[in-house]
Amino acid sequence: MAILTKINIAGENIGEVEVAESLCSATYKPELAHAVYVAIMASQRSGNACTKTKGEVKASGSKPWRQKGTGRARAGYKASPVWRGGGVVFGPKPRSYDKKVNKRDKKAAFYGILAEIIRENKISVIENWDLEVPKTKVIAALKDKLGSRKLLCIGEVKDISARLSARNVPATTFVEAGSLNVIDLADSTEVIISESGLKLLESRCE
């Protein structure tokens, strides 16, 4: 079982929080985390690039000029790939970049990174993200207080003001605990999670 520092919205230390053993005992496997990271990034690619082959180009099929006697190189059709406006040889076509990763591996990579972050003491628990109205300077001050280079804030759907406050702070991301993934954890140097968000992750780990 690990003990995490509990802070308030001002970044002040107000106590400690115990973390369930299931959340901090997972084994971190860099190669597995990398595979899942690459798979998630690949799935976000649109794969919409599309070019036309010589058969798809709308052009006349007749010879541009006669075969001999003009002094120019022979040409058979205007859609030839060697001509400007012609078809493209081996050009890209719409495709999917998805990579198959088992659910078990995704879960293992996620909790492996999370456990490593906990073991390295790079995560803090915030009492709550209660902000009556969006205040960018509150989140900016919290980030400066912690001295974080890339801050990841984890909360719930109801924390709308905190999410709006964080989006204008450089190198700061606010993510709902239910949609947290490997990329969010891997791309951050400091993590702040709400108590309710921590309980949600503990319940998902079981």
Secondary structure, DSSP 4 states (H G I P E B T S, - for coil): -EEEEEE-TT--EEEEEEE-HHHH-PPP-HHHHHHHHHHHHHHT---------TTTS----S-SS-SSSSSSPP---TT-TTSTTS--TT------------HHHHHHHHHHHHHHHHHTT-EEEES----SS--HHHHHHHHHHHT-SSEEEEE-TT-HHHHHHHTTSTTEEEEEGGG--HHHHHT-SEEEEEHHHHHHHHHHH-
